[in-house]
Amino acid sequence: MKPGIKTSEMIVTLIGVVGGILMGSGVLGDGQWTTIVGGLLAAICGGSYTMGRSMVKGKEAIGAAQVQAARELAKKQSPES
């Protein structure tokens, strides 16, 4: 698996979070709704990336555990020389 920083998902997330921070701080607009939407954008982008990445890592860990279990089972079933 690629390191998180090298994925396209991370780049898109960073753009969303930075855009949300800029909107929330008033750099890209000074209205009340701009601030609210900016905060939500930053939170949703960061949270969705974290959730998605943890799901991928969890599935990878399950797959590695299944491979290891299959190897151990094959060792037990193979005739000893």
PyMOL Python script that loads the backbone (N, CA, C, O; Angstrom):
from pymol import cmd

cmd.read_pdbstr("""\
ATOM      1  N   MET A   1       0.850  -1.176   0.000  1.00  0.00           N
ATOM      2  CA  MET A   1       0.000   0.000   0.000  1.00  0.00           C
ATOM      3  C   MET A   1       0.892   1.234   0.000  1.00  0.00           C
ATOM      4  O   MET A   1       1.910   1.285   0.690  1.00  0.00           O
ATOM      5  N   LYS A   2       0.492   2.220  -0.782  1.00  0.00           N
ATOM      6  CA  LYS A   2       1.231   3.478  -0.834  1.00  0.00           C
ATOM      7  C   LYS A   2       1.119   4.224   0.486  1.00  0.00           C
ATOM      8  O   LYS A   2       0.106   4.127   1.177  1.00  0.00           O
ATOM      9  N   PRO A   3       2.159   4.967   0.833  1.00  0.00           N
ATOM     10  CA  PRO A   3       2.014   5.869   1.984  1.00  0.00           C
ATOM     11  C   PRO A   3       0.910   6.886   1.696  1.00  0.00           C
ATOM     12  O   PRO A   3       0.739   7.318   0.556  1.00  0.00           O
ATOM     13  N   GLY A   4       0.174   7.260   2.721  1.00  0.00           N
ATOM     14  CA  GLY A   4      -0.965   8.155   2.549  1.00  0.00           C
ATOM     15  C   GLY A   4      -0.643   9.459   1.841  1.00  0.00           C
ATOM     16  O   GLY A   4      -1.455   9.957   1.062  1.00  0.00           O
ATOM     17  N   ILE A   5       0.518  10.011   2.098  1.00  0.00           N
ATOM     18  CA  ILE A   5       0.876  11.308   1.526  1.00  0.00           C
ATOM     19  C   ILE A   5       1.056  11.235   0.008  1.00  0.00           C
ATOM     20  O   ILE A   5       0.993  12.259  -0.672  1.00  0.00           O
ATOM     21  N   LYS A   6       1.278  10.035  -0.524  1.00  0.00           N
ATOM     22  CA  LYS A   6       1.501   9.876  -1.964  1.00  0.00           C
ATOM     23  C   LYS A   6       0.240   9.522  -2.745  1.00  0.00           C
ATOM     24  O   LYS A   6       0.323   9.245  -3.942  1.00  0.00           O
ATOM     25  N   THR A   7      -0.912   9.524  -2.108  1.00  0.00           N
ATOM     26  CA  THR A   7      -2.138   9.137  -2.799  1.00  0.00           C
ATOM     27  C   THR A   7      -2.884  10.359  -3.326  1.00  0.00           C
ATOM     28  O   THR A   7      -2.758  11.459  -2.788  1.00  0.00           O
ATOM     29  N   SER A   8      -3.650  10.151  -4.368  1.00  0.00           N
ATOM     30  CA  SER A   8      -4.455  11.237  -4.927  1.00  0.00           C
ATOM     31  C   SER A   8      -5.548  11.657  -3.954  1.00  0.00           C
ATOM     32  O   SER A   8      -5.959  12.817  -3.944  1.00  0.00           O
ATOM     33  N   GLU A   9      -6.017  10.727  -3.142  1.00  0.00           N
ATOM     34  CA  GLU A   9      -7.035  11.068  -2.143  1.00  0.00           C
ATOM     35  C   GLU A   9      -6.506  12.094  -1.148  1.00  0.00           C
ATOM     36  O   GLU A   9      -7.239  12.984  -0.716  1.00  0.00           O
ATOM     37  N   MET A  10      -5.236  11.968  -0.788  1.00  0.00           N
ATOM     38  CA  MET A  10      -4.637  12.914   0.152  1.00  0.00           C
ATOM     39  C   MET A  10      -4.543  14.307  -0.473  1.00  0.00           C
ATOM     40  O   MET A  10      -4.789  15.307   0.201  1.00  0.00           O
ATOM     41  N   ILE A  11      -4.195  14.374  -1.733  1.00  0.00           N
ATOM     42  CA  ILE A  11      -4.090  15.666  -2.413  1.00  0.00           C
ATOM     43  C   ILE A  11      -5.457  16.349  -2.448  1.00  0.00           C
ATOM     44  O   ILE A  11      -5.572  17.534  -2.135  1.00  0.00           O
ATOM     45  N   VAL A  12      -6.482  15.605  -2.826  1.00  0.00           N
ATOM     46  CA  VAL A  12      -7.837  16.163  -2.886  1.00  0.00           C
ATOM     47  C   VAL A  12      -8.292  16.599  -1.493  1.00  0.00           C
ATOM     48  O   VAL A  12      -8.921  17.647  -1.340  1.00  0.00           O
ATOM     49  N   THR A  13      -7.973  15.797  -0.485  1.00  0.00           N
ATOM     50  CA  THR A  13      -8.342  16.145   0.888  1.00  0.00           C
ATOM     51  C   THR A  13      -7.641  17.415   1.335  1.00  0.00           C
ATOM     52  O   THR A  13      -8.258  18.286   1.948  1.00  0.00           O
ATOM     53  N   LEU A  14      -6.363  17.523   1.032  1.00  0.00           N
ATOM     54  CA  LEU A  14      -5.622  18.736   1.411  1.00  0.00           C
ATOM     55  C   LEU A  14      -6.204  19.978   0.751  1.00  0.00           C
ATOM     56  O   LEU A  14      -6.308  21.029   1.384  1.00  0.00           O
ATOM     57  N   ILE A  15      -6.580  19.862  -0.510  1.00  0.00           N
ATOM     58  CA  ILE A  15      -7.193  21.000  -1.210  1.00  0.00           C
ATOM     59  C   ILE A  15      -8.501  21.378  -0.522  1.00  0.00           C
ATOM     60  O   ILE A  15      -8.766  22.560  -0.304  1.00  0.00           O
ATOM     61  N   GLY A  16      -9.315  20.390  -0.182  1.00  0.00           N
ATOM     62  CA  GLY A  16     -10.580  20.667   0.500  1.00  0.00           C
ATOM     63  C   GLY A  16     -10.396  21.272   1.870  1.00  0.00           C
ATOM     64  O   GLY A  16     -11.100  22.213   2.236  1.00  0.00           O
ATOM     65  N   VAL A  17      -9.452  20.738   2.636  1.00  0.00           N
ATOM     66  CA  VAL A  17      -9.219  21.248   3.986  1.00  0.00           C
ATOM     67  C   VAL A  17      -8.661  22.672   3.931  1.00  0.00           C
ATOM     68  O   VAL A  17      -9.118  23.549   4.664  1.00  0.00           O
ATOM     69  N   VAL A  18      -7.681  22.899   3.069  1.00  0.00           N
ATOM     70  CA  VAL A  18      -7.110  24.250   2.954  1.00  0.00           C
ATOM     71  C   VAL A  18      -8.165  25.230   2.465  1.00  0.00           C
ATOM     72  O   VAL A  18      -8.255  26.346   2.977  1.00  0.00           O
ATOM     73  N   GLY A  19      -8.960  24.832   1.486  1.00  0.00           N
ATOM     74  CA  GLY A  19     -10.048  25.699   1.014  1.00  0.00           C
ATOM     75  C   GLY A  19     -11.050  25.994   2.115  1.00  0.00           C
ATOM     76  O   GLY A  19     -11.511  27.127   2.254  1.00  0.00           O
ATOM     77  N   GLY A  20     -11.388  24.979   2.896  1.00  0.00           N
ATOM     78  CA  GLY A  20     -12.310  25.178   4.009  1.00  0.00           C
ATOM     79  C   GLY A  20     -11.747  26.106   5.063  1.00  0.00           C
ATOM     80  O   GLY A  20     -12.464  26.949   5.601  1.00  0.00           O
ATOM     81  N   ILE A  21     -10.467  25.957   5.361  1.00  0.00           N
ATOM     82  CA  ILE A  21      -9.829  26.838   6.338  1.00  0.00           C
ATOM     83  C   ILE A  21      -9.804  28.282   5.833  1.00  0.00           C
ATOM     84  O   ILE A  21     -10.065  29.220   6.587  1.00  0.00           O
ATOM     85  N   LEU A  22      -9.487  28.444   4.556  1.00  0.00           N
ATOM     86  CA  LEU A  22      -9.473  29.799   3.984  1.00  0.00           C
ATOM     87  C   LEU A  22     -10.869  30.426   4.007  1.00  0.00           C
ATOM     88  O   LEU A  22     -11.029  31.609   4.305  1.00  0.00           O
ATOM     89  N   MET A  23     -11.865  29.612   3.688  1.00  0.00           N
ATOM     90  CA  MET A  23     -13.237  30.128   3.736  1.00  0.00           C
ATOM     91  C   MET A  23     -13.642  30.441   5.177  1.00  0.00           C
ATOM     92  O   MET A  23     -14.236  31.486   5.444  1.00  0.00           O
ATOM     93  N   GLY A  24     -13.324  29.548   6.093  1.00  0.00           N
ATOM     94  CA  GLY A  24     -13.699  29.730   7.483  1.00  0.00           C
ATOM     95  C   GLY A  24     -13.019  30.917   8.139  1.00  0.00           C
ATOM     96  O   GLY A  24     -13.589  31.557   9.022  1.00  0.00           O
ATOM     97  N   SER A  25     -11.796  31.212   7.706  1.00  0.00           N
ATOM     98  CA  SER A  25     -11.061  32.325   8.308  1.00  0.00           C
ATOM     99  C   SER A  25     -11.437  33.668   7.693  1.00  0.00           C
ATOM    100  O   SER A  25     -11.035  34.713   8.204  1.00  0.00           O
ATOM    101  N   GLY A  26     -12.193  33.656   6.616  1.00  0.00           N
ATOM    102  CA  GLY A  26     -12.631  34.906   6.006  1.00  0.00           C
ATOM    103  C   GLY A  26     -11.764  35.374   4.857  1.00  0.00           C
ATOM    104  O   GLY A  26     -12.008  36.452   4.314  1.00  0.00           O
ATOM    105  N   VAL A  27     -10.768  34.611   4.468  1.00  0.00           N
ATOM    106  CA  VAL A  27      -9.897  35.008   3.362  1.00  0.00           C
ATOM    107  C   VAL A  27     -10.644  34.944   2.033  1.00  0.00           C
ATOM    108  O   VAL A  27     -10.442  35.803   1.174  1.00  0.00           O
ATOM    109  N   LEU A  28     -11.499  33.947   1.850  1.00  0.00           N
ATOM    110  CA  LEU A  28     -12.227  33.780   0.592  1.00  0.00           C
ATOM    111  C   LEU A  28     -13.660  34.305   0.657  1.00  0.00           C
ATOM    112  O   LEU A  28     -14.472  33.989  -0.212  1.00  0.00           O
ATOM    113  N   GLY A  29     -13.964  35.069   1.634  1.00  0.00           N
ATOM    114  CA  GLY A  29     -15.304  35.628   1.798  1.00  0.00           C
ATOM    115  C   GLY A  29     -15.484  36.017   3.248  1.00  0.00           C
ATOM    116  O   GLY A  29     -14.827  35.476   4.138  1.00  0.00           O
ATOM    117  N   ASP A  30     -16.382  36.964   3.476  1.00  0.00           N
ATOM    118  CA  ASP A  30     -16.517  37.447   4.850  1.00  0.00           C
ATOM    119  C   ASP A  30     -17.925  37.296   5.408  1.00  0.00           C
ATOM    120  O   ASP A  30     -18.257  37.890   6.434  1.00  0.00           O
ATOM    121  N   GLY A  31     -18.734  36.520   4.749  1.00  0.00           N
ATOM    122  CA  GLY A  31     -20.101  36.325   5.224  1.00  0.00           C
ATOM    123  C   GLY A  31     -20.190  35.228   6.269  1.00  0.00           C
ATOM    124  O   GLY A  31     -19.290  34.400   6.409  1.00  0.00           O
ATOM    125  N   GLN A  32     -21.289  35.241   6.993  1.00  0.00           N
ATOM    126  CA  GLN A  32     -21.522  34.231   8.026  1.00  0.00           C
ATOM    127  C   GLN A  32     -21.623  32.837   7.409  1.00  0.00           C
ATOM    128  O   GLN A  32     -21.069  31.881   7.952  1.00  0.00           O
ATOM    129  N   TRP A  33     -22.317  32.713   6.293  1.00  0.00           N
ATOM    130  CA  TRP A  33     -22.488  31.413   5.652  1.00  0.00           C
ATOM    131  C   TRP A  33     -21.173  30.899   5.088  1.00  0.00           C
ATOM    132  O   TRP A  33     -20.931  29.693   5.085  1.00  0.00           O
ATOM    133  N   THR A  34     -20.331  31.791   4.615  1.00  0.00           N
ATOM    134  CA  THR A  34     -19.028  31.377   4.103  1.00  0.00           C
ATOM    135  C   THR A  34     -18.195  30.758   5.223  1.00  0.00           C
ATOM    136  O   THR A  34     -17.522  29.747   5.022  1.00  0.00           O
ATOM    137  N   THR A  35     -18.248  31.368   6.390  1.00  0.00           N
ATOM    138  CA  THR A  35     -17.516  30.843   7.539  1.00  0.00           C
ATOM    139  C   THR A  35     -18.036  29.469   7.948  1.00  0.00           C
ATOM    140  O   THR A  35     -17.251  28.565   8.232  1.00  0.00           O
ATOM    141  N   ILE A  36     -19.344  29.313   7.979  1.00  0.00           N
ATOM    142  CA  ILE A  36     -19.949  28.037   8.368  1.00  0.00           C
ATOM    143  C   ILE A  36     -19.618  26.951   7.344  1.00  0.00           C
ATOM    144  O   ILE A  36     -19.208  25.849   7.709  1.00  0.00           O
ATOM    145  N   VAL A  37     -19.798  27.267   6.072  1.00  0.00           N
ATOM    146  CA  VAL A  37     -19.527  26.290   5.019  1.00  0.00           C
ATOM    147  C   VAL A  37     -18.044  25.932   4.998  1.00  0.00           C
ATOM    148  O   VAL A  37     -17.695  24.770   4.790  1.00  0.00           O
ATOM    149  N   GLY A  38     -17.181  26.898   5.206  1.00  0.00           N
ATOM    150  CA  GLY A  38     -15.740  26.625   5.244  1.00  0.00           C
ATOM    151  C   GLY A  38     -15.364  25.679   6.361  1.00  0.00           C
ATOM    152  O   GLY A  38     -14.573  24.757   6.163  1.00  0.00           O
ATOM    153  N   GLY A  39     -15.925  25.900   7.530  1.00  0.00           N
ATOM    154  CA  GLY A  39     -15.649  24.999   8.651  1.00  0.00           C
ATOM    155  C   GLY A  39     -16.151  23.596   8.388  1.00  0.00           C
ATOM    156  O   GLY A  39     -15.468  22.616   8.689  1.00  0.00           O
ATOM    157  N   LEU A  40     -17.343  23.500   7.827  1.00  0.00           N
ATOM    158  CA  LEU A  40     -17.899  22.181   7.495  1.00  0.00           C
ATOM    159  C   LEU A  40     -17.071  21.481   6.422  1.00  0.00           C
ATOM    160  O   LEU A  40     -16.826  20.277   6.503  1.00  0.00           O
ATOM    161  N   LEU A  41     -16.642  22.239   5.419  1.00  0.00           N
ATOM    162  CA  LEU A  41     -15.838  21.660   4.342  1.00  0.00           C
ATOM    163  C   LEU A  41     -14.540  21.083   4.891  1.00  0.00           C
ATOM    164  O   LEU A  41     -14.167  19.960   4.553  1.00  0.00           O
ATOM    165  N   ALA A  42     -13.861  21.833   5.724  1.00  0.00           N
ATOM    166  CA  ALA A  42     -12.598  21.347   6.294  1.00  0.00           C
ATOM    167  C   ALA A  42     -12.829  20.105   7.154  1.00  0.00           C
ATOM    168  O   ALA A  42     -12.068  19.141   7.066  1.00  0.00           O
ATOM    169  N   ALA A  43     -13.864  20.123   7.976  1.00  0.00           N
ATOM    170  CA  ALA A  43     -14.139  18.987   8.858  1.00  0.00           C
ATOM    171  C   ALA A  43     -14.542  17.742   8.074  1.00  0.00           C
ATOM    172  O   ALA A  43     -14.074  16.643   8.374  1.00  0.00           O
ATOM    173  N   ILE A  44     -15.395  17.902   7.085  1.00  0.00           N
ATOM    174  CA  ILE A  44     -15.868  16.759   6.305  1.00  0.00           C
ATOM    175  C   ILE A  44     -14.736  16.159   5.477  1.00  0.00           C
ATOM    176  O   ILE A  44     -14.607  14.937   5.406  1.00  0.00           O
ATOM    177  N   CYS A  45     -13.922  16.995   4.855  1.00  0.00           N
ATOM    178  CA  CYS A  45     -12.806  16.480   4.057  1.00  0.00           C
ATOM    179  C   CYS A  45     -11.816  15.710   4.920  1.00  0.00           C
ATOM    180  O   CYS A  45     -11.402  14.607   4.563  1.00  0.00           O
ATOM    181  N   GLY A  46     -11.440  16.283   6.042  1.00  0.00           N
ATOM    182  CA  GLY A  46     -10.503  15.598   6.928  1.00  0.00           C
ATOM    183  C   GLY A  46     -11.067  14.314   7.495  1.00  0.00           C
ATOM    184  O   GLY A  46     -10.379  13.294   7.538  1.00  0.00           O
ATOM    185  N   GLY A  47     -12.306  14.355   7.926  1.00  0.00           N
ATOM    186  CA  GLY A  47     -12.940  13.177   8.506  1.00  0.00           C
ATOM    187  C   GLY A  47     -13.149  12.060   7.506  1.00  0.00           C
ATOM    188  O   GLY A  47     -12.934  10.890   7.820  1.00  0.00           O
ATOM    189  N   SER A  48     -13.568  12.418   6.300  1.00  0.00           N
ATOM    190  CA  SER A  48     -13.818  11.374   5.301  1.00  0.00           C
ATOM    191  C   SER A  48     -12.520  10.711   4.858  1.00  0.00           C
ATOM    192  O   SER A  48     -12.501   9.508   4.596  1.00  0.00           O
ATOM    193  N   TYR A  49     -11.442  11.472   4.772  1.00  0.00           N
ATOM    194  CA  TYR A  49     -10.154  10.876   4.413  1.00  0.00           C
ATOM    195  C   TYR A  49      -9.707   9.905   5.505  1.00  0.00           C
ATOM    196  O   TYR A  49      -9.277   8.788   5.218  1.00  0.00           O
ATOM    197  N   THR A  50      -9.812  10.341   6.748  1.00  0.00           N
ATOM    198  CA  THR A  50      -9.402   9.497   7.864  1.00  0.00           C
ATOM    199  C   THR A  50     -10.206   8.211   7.909  1.00  0.00           C
ATOM    200  O   THR A  50      -9.646   7.134   8.115  1.00  0.00           O
ATOM    201  N   MET A  51     -11.505   8.313   7.719  1.00  0.00           N
ATOM    202  CA  MET A  51     -12.363   7.132   7.744  1.00  0.00           C
ATOM    203  C   MET A  51     -12.032   6.189   6.580  1.00  0.00           C
ATOM    204  O   MET A  51     -11.917   4.978   6.770  1.00  0.00           O
ATOM    205  N   GLY A  52     -11.884   6.741   5.400  1.00  0.00           N
ATOM    206  CA  GLY A  52     -11.575   5.911   4.242  1.00  0.00           C
ATOM    207  C   GLY A  52     -10.235   5.210   4.365  1.00  0.00           C
ATOM    208  O   GLY A  52     -10.108   4.033   4.027  1.00  0.00           O
ATOM    209  N   ARG A  53      -9.240   5.933   4.847  1.00  0.00           N
ATOM    210  CA  ARG A  53      -7.904   5.351   5.001  1.00  0.00           C
ATOM    211  C   ARG A  53      -7.904   4.242   6.058  1.00  0.00           C
ATOM    212  O   ARG A  53      -7.250   3.214   5.888  1.00  0.00           O
ATOM    213  N   SER A  54      -8.636   4.458   7.136  1.00  0.00           N
ATOM    214  CA  SER A  54      -8.678   3.424   8.179  1.00  0.00           C
ATOM    215  C   SER A  54      -9.401   2.176   7.687  1.00  0.00           C
ATOM    216  O   SER A  54      -9.047   1.066   8.085  1.00  0.00           O
ATOM    217  N   MET A  55     -10.402   2.334   6.833  1.00  0.00           N
ATOM    218  CA  MET A  55     -11.088   1.172   6.268  1.00  0.00           C
ATOM    219  C   MET A  55     -10.140   0.373   5.378  1.00  0.00           C
ATOM    220  O   MET A  55     -10.128  -0.857   5.427  1.00  0.00           O
ATOM    221  N   VAL A  56      -9.351   1.065   4.570  1.00  0.00           N
ATOM    222  CA  VAL A  56      -8.402   0.391   3.684  1.00  0.00           C
ATOM    223  C   VAL A  56      -7.351  -0.350   4.497  1.00  0.00           C
ATOM    224  O   VAL A  56      -7.026  -1.499   4.197  1.00  0.00           O
ATOM    225  N   LYS A  57      -6.820   0.304   5.524  1.00  0.00           N
ATOM    226  CA  LYS A  57      -5.805  -0.343   6.357  1.00  0.00           C
ATOM    227  C   LYS A  57      -6.383  -1.544   7.097  1.00  0.00           C
ATOM    228  O   LYS A  57      -5.702  -2.554   7.266  1.00  0.00           O
ATOM    229  N   GLY A  58      -7.624  -1.442   7.536  1.00  0.00           N
ATOM    230  CA  GLY A  58      -8.263  -2.563   8.218  1.00  0.00           C
ATOM    231  C   GLY A  58      -8.425  -3.762   7.303  1.00  0.00           C
ATOM    232  O   GLY A  58      -8.167  -4.897   7.703  1.00  0.00           O
ATOM    233  N   LYS A  59      -8.849  -3.513   6.084  1.00  0.00           N
ATOM    234  CA  LYS A  59      -9.012  -4.612   5.125  1.00  0.00           C
ATOM    235  C   LYS A  59      -7.673  -5.233   4.765  1.00  0.00           C
ATOM    236  O   LYS A  59      -7.574  -6.443   4.561  1.00  0.00           O
ATOM    237  N   GLU A  60      -6.644  -4.398   4.688  1.00  0.00           N
ATOM    238  CA  GLU A  60      -5.310  -4.927   4.404  1.00  0.00           C
ATOM    239  C   GLU A  60      -4.829  -5.815   5.559  1.00  0.00           C
ATOM    240  O   GLU A  60      -4.222  -6.860   5.323  1.00  0.00           O
ATOM    241  N   ALA A  61      -5.094  -5.411   6.782  1.00  0.00           N
ATOM    242  CA  ALA A  61      -4.695  -6.208   7.945  1.00  0.00           C
ATOM    243  C   ALA A  61      -5.438  -7.532   7.973  1.00  0.00           C
ATOM    244  O   ALA A  61      -4.850  -8.562   8.302  1.00  0.00           O
ATOM    245  N   ILE A  62      -6.709  -7.524   7.637  1.00  0.00           N
ATOM    246  CA  ILE A  62      -7.492  -8.766   7.595  1.00  0.00           C
ATOM    247  C   ILE A  62      -6.928  -9.698   6.526  1.00  0.00           C
ATOM    248  O   ILE A  62      -6.781 -10.898   6.759  1.00  0.00           O
ATOM    249  N   GLY A  63      -6.616  -9.152   5.365  1.00  0.00           N
ATOM    250  CA  GLY A  63      -6.040  -9.965   4.289  1.00  0.00           C
ATOM    251  C   GLY A  63      -4.713 -10.576   4.685  1.00  0.00           C
ATOM    252  O   GLY A  63      -4.457 -11.744   4.395  1.00  0.00           O
ATOM    253  N   ALA A  64      -3.856  -9.792   5.354  1.00  0.00           N
ATOM    254  CA  ALA A  64      -2.558 -10.311   5.791  1.00  0.00           C
ATOM    255  C   ALA A  64      -2.743 -11.418   6.829  1.00  0.00           C
ATOM    256  O   ALA A  64      -2.012 -12.408   6.822  1.00  0.00           O
ATOM    257  N   ALA A  65      -3.709 -11.251   7.711  1.00  0.00           N
ATOM    258  CA  ALA A  65      -3.980 -12.281   8.721  1.00  0.00           C
ATOM    259  C   ALA A  65      -4.492 -13.559   8.068  1.00  0.00           C
ATOM    260  O   ALA A  65      -4.134 -14.657   8.496  1.00  0.00           O
ATOM    261  N   GLN A  66      -5.323 -13.432   7.038  1.00  0.00           N
ATOM    262  CA  GLN A  66      -5.838 -14.613   6.349  1.00  0.00           C
ATOM    263  C   GLN A  66      -4.714 -15.350   5.616  1.00  0.00           C
ATOM    264  O   GLN A  66      -4.679 -16.581   5.606  1.00  0.00           O
ATOM    265  N   VAL A  67      -3.811 -14.606   5.012  1.00  0.00           N
ATOM    266  CA  VAL A  67      -2.680 -15.234   4.320  1.00  0.00           C
ATOM    267  C   VAL A  67      -1.806 -15.971   5.325  1.00  0.00           C
ATOM    268  O   VAL A  67      -1.389 -17.102   5.074  1.00  0.00           O
ATOM    269  N   GLN A  68      -1.529 -15.342   6.454  1.00  0.00           N
ATOM    270  CA  GLN A  68      -0.708 -15.979   7.480  1.00  0.00           C
ATOM    271  C   GLN A  68      -1.378 -17.243   8.012  1.00  0.00           C
ATOM    272  O   GLN A  68      -0.714 -18.262   8.206  1.00  0.00           O
ATOM    273  N   ALA A  69      -2.681 -17.184   8.247  1.00  0.00           N
ATOM    274  CA  ALA A  69      -3.407 -18.356   8.730  1.00  0.00           C
ATOM    275  C   ALA A  69      -3.366 -19.488   7.705  1.00  0.00           C
ATOM    276  O   ALA A  69      -3.217 -20.654   8.071  1.00  0.00           O
ATOM    277  N   ALA A  70      -3.496 -19.148   6.434  1.00  0.00           N
ATOM    278  CA  ALA A  70      -3.447 -20.162   5.388  1.00  0.00           C
ATOM    279  C   ALA A  70      -2.069 -20.798   5.319  1.00  0.00           C
ATOM    280  O   ALA A  70      -1.962 -22.003   5.094  1.00  0.00           O
ATOM    281  N   ARG A  71      -1.023 -20.023   5.506  1.00  0.00           N
ATOM    282  CA  ARG A  71       0.339 -20.571   5.493  1.00  0.00           C
ATOM    283  C   ARG A  71       0.556 -21.526   6.668  1.00  0.00           C
ATOM    284  O   ARG A  71       1.150 -22.592   6.508  1.00  0.00           O
ATOM    285  N   GLU A  72       0.075 -21.140   7.832  1.00  0.00           N
ATOM    286  CA  GLU A  72       0.230 -22.002   9.005  1.00  0.00           C
ATOM    287  C   GLU A  72      -0.561 -23.290   8.845  1.00  0.00           C
ATOM    288  O   GLU A  72      -0.096 -24.361   9.234  1.00  0.00           O
ATOM    289  N   LEU A  73      -1.748 -23.188   8.275  1.00  0.00           N
ATOM    290  CA  LEU A  73      -2.559 -24.376   8.035  1.00  0.00           C
ATOM    291  C   LEU A  73      -1.873 -25.302   7.032  1.00  0.00           C
ATOM    292  O   LEU A  73      -1.886 -26.522   7.201  1.00  0.00           O
ATOM    293  N   ALA A  74      -1.280 -24.731   5.997  1.00  0.00           N
ATOM    294  CA  ALA A  74      -0.587 -25.540   4.995  1.00  0.00           C
ATOM    295  C   ALA A  74       0.614 -26.250   5.608  1.00  0.00           C
ATOM    296  O   ALA A  74       0.910 -27.386   5.240  1.00  0.00           O
ATOM    297  N   LYS A  75       1.311 -25.595   6.540  1.00  0.00           N
ATOM    298  CA  LYS A  75       2.439 -26.232   7.207  1.00  0.00           C
ATOM    299  C   LYS A  75       1.990 -27.427   8.042  1.00  0.00           C
ATOM    300  O   LYS A  75       2.662 -28.458   8.075  1.00  0.00           O
ATOM    301  N   LYS A  76       0.872 -27.287   8.702  1.00  0.00           N
ATOM    302  CA  LYS A  76       0.356 -28.368   9.563  1.00  0.00           C
ATOM    303  C   LYS A  76      -0.112 -29.556   8.723  1.00  0.00           C
ATOM    304  O   LYS A  76       0.004 -30.701   9.160  1.00  0.00           O
ATOM    305  N   GLN A  77      -0.634 -29.300   7.534  1.00  0.00           N
ATOM    306  CA  GLN A  77      -1.198 -30.366   6.725  1.00  0.00           C
ATOM    307  C   GLN A  77      -0.158 -31.028   5.838  1.00  0.00           C
ATOM    308  O   GLN A  77      -0.400 -32.124   5.333  1.00  0.00           O
ATOM    309  N   SER A  78       0.996 -30.397   5.633  1.00  0.00           N
ATOM    310  CA  SER A  78       1.998 -30.991   4.748  1.00  0.00           C
ATOM    311  C   SER A  78       2.731 -32.121   5.488  1.00  0.00           C
ATOM    312  O   SER A  78       3.008 -32.006   6.682  1.00  0.00           O
ATOM    313  N   PRO A  79       3.045 -33.214   4.770  1.00  0.00           N
ATOM    314  CA  PRO A  79       3.773 -34.320   5.408  1.00  0.00           C
ATOM    315  C   PRO A  79       5.189 -33.875   5.770  1.00  0.00           C
ATOM    316  O   PRO A  79       5.865 -33.208   4.987  1.00  0.00           O
ATOM    317  N   GLU A  80       5.618 -34.254   6.959  1.00  0.00           N
ATOM    318  CA  GLU A  80       6.957 -33.884   7.389  1.00  0.00           C
ATOM    319  C   GLU A  80       7.973 -34.804   6.732  1.00  0.00           C
ATOM    320  O   GLU A  80       7.730 -35.998   6.557  1.00  0.00           O
ATOM    321  N   SER A  81       9.109 -34.231   6.372  1.00  0.00           N
ATOM    322  CA  SER A  81      10.140 -35.046   5.724  1.00  0.00           C
ATOM    323  C   SER A  81      11.139 -35.546   6.712  1.00  0.00           C
ATOM    324  O   SER A  81      12.078 -36.249   6.338  1.00  0.00           O
TER     325      SER A  81
END
""", "prot")
cmd.dss("prot")
cmd.show_as("cartoon", "prot")
cmd.util.cbc("prot")
cmd.orient("prot")
